[in-house]
């Protein structure tokens, strides 16, 4: 079984996001980047499937500038066998990402495609479902458990009412949630080995995809600061303030 894993390069989750002075976006100059945490979980799960004898090859793919090679090297350090970088400096929106991944999937013919349920930079949570629709493959989103049984991917996913279990005939698309696993620490020897693993570089044009944006960002601004809270001496005072000041009860 061949597994394709999508990995996005995003601003590191420890970095405090700052909005540009002109409101056109967020500051990315001199900012630390790393792999999207949900995608790291997807890579870890793919490698675990290989270690369990369920997968034979794990391919990591990323879309972005040349610096995304570092993100792919991290995926190779976790245990992916080879990597594909679809290089572009343009803004890539969810639909374009899904189209590029579809083209890569048609070249590689993977039995399973794994990717994070969302990216922490835009939080769109759209690529997985869009990709499944474009490929006309079954999908399981927000997976908290994944097993391969009798040619099917059995996905346990979290829903409002509890847990839902799906059986998806392969090939399929699965998006990963935080509780699926905890990515391993990448040791120095594995990072050195990752440098020797193959990495192919393509462009959207090579895949026949036009990544032109379909949406325009009008303005980006920081959320309004919340007012400081106050302490009350009793439940009666709390109820009074909720009624007279906040107006949330009558």
C-alpha positions, -999 to +999 in steps of 0.1 A: +000+000+000+013+034-010+006+064+013+007+100+002+010+126+029+005+164+024+026+187+046+022+225+047+049+250+058+033+274+082+044+300+108+055+281+139+028+277+164+050+292+191+054+325+172+032+354+181+014+365+150+017+402+140-005+419+115+013+441+089+009+478+093-011+481+060-035+453+070-026+433+039-017+402+059+006+389+087+043+394+091+064+366+077+098+383+075+123+369+099+097+345+114+103+309+122+084+284+100+077+247+107+054+219+095+017+223+102+012+203+135-018+184+121+002+174+091+030+161+113+004+138+129-005+126+094+032+118+086+036+100+119+005+079+112+017+070+077+051+059+091+034+039+118+014+021+091+046+013+073+063+000+105+032-022+111+036-037+077+004-021+063+022+003+040+051-002+017+060+034+008+053+068+023+056+099+001+055+134+015+044+163-007+044+201+000+034+231-020+053+264-015+086+282-018+120+266-019+122+269+019+095+242+021+123+217+015+131+220+052+095+210+060+098+180+037+132+171+052+115+169+086+089+146+072+117+124+058+133+125+092+102+111+107+103+082+083+089+091+049+107+074+020+108+103-005+094+138-010+079+159-037+080+197-036+056+216-058+075+249-059+057+282-062+061+316-045+025+326-053-004+325-027-020+291-029-056+289-017-074+257-007-090+248-040-056+252-058-040+230-032-066+203-037-061+205-075-023+202-072-026+173-047-051+156-071-026+159-099+002+145-077-021+116-067-029+108-103+009+105-109+016+084-078-016+064-075-016+062-037-039+038-019-043+063+010-039+100+012-033+115+047-033+152+056-041+173+086-077+183+092-067+220+089-037+243+087-031+266+117-024+296+095-058+299+077-079+273+096-099+267+064-103+229+069-112+226+032-084+208+013-092+173+025-129+173+015-122+192-017-095+166-026-118+137-019-144+153-041-120+160-070-107+124-069-142+109-062-128+089-033-144+082+001-132+104+029-129+103+067-123+136+084-110+145+120-097+109+125-087+101+161-080+065+152-070+048+120-066+011+111-063-008+078-085-039+076-093-061+046-086-034+020-105-007+039-095+022+061-114+021+094-116+056+108-129+066+142-138+103+142-150+127+168-185+142+163-207+163+185-225+133+199-194+112+206-174+089+183-183+077+148-167+048+131-164+047+093-151+019+070-137+035+038-128+012+008-094+021-005-082+043-021-094+069+003-087+103+018-083+108+056-077+140+076-061+137+110-070+151+144-048+159+174-057+127+193-046+103+165-010+102+178+019+121+191+047+127+165+081+113+174+112+133+181+134+134+151+169+123+161+201+137+146+210+105+128+175+104+111+179+140+100+212+131+084+196+101+067+168+124+055+193+145+035+201+115+014+165+106+006+152+116-028+132+148-033+116+157-066+108+193-075+079+202-097+058+233-105+021+238-108+025+242-145+042+208-146+010+193-132-013+213-155-027+233-126-034+271-126-030+282-089-043+317-095-062+329-064-100+330-066-104+350-034-091+384-025-081+394+010-095+429+016-081+435+051-065+416+080-068+430+115-062+418+150-092+409+171-104+435+196-088+433+230-111+419+257-119+441+286-105+431+320-128+410+342-139+419+377-143+399+409-177+398+427-182+392+464-213+370+461-236+351+438-263+378+444-239+405+431-230+384+401-267+379+392-273+416+396-245+426+373-255+400+347-290+415+348-283+452+350-249+456+333-245+428+309-282+424+301-278+387+295-306+376+320-339+390+329 
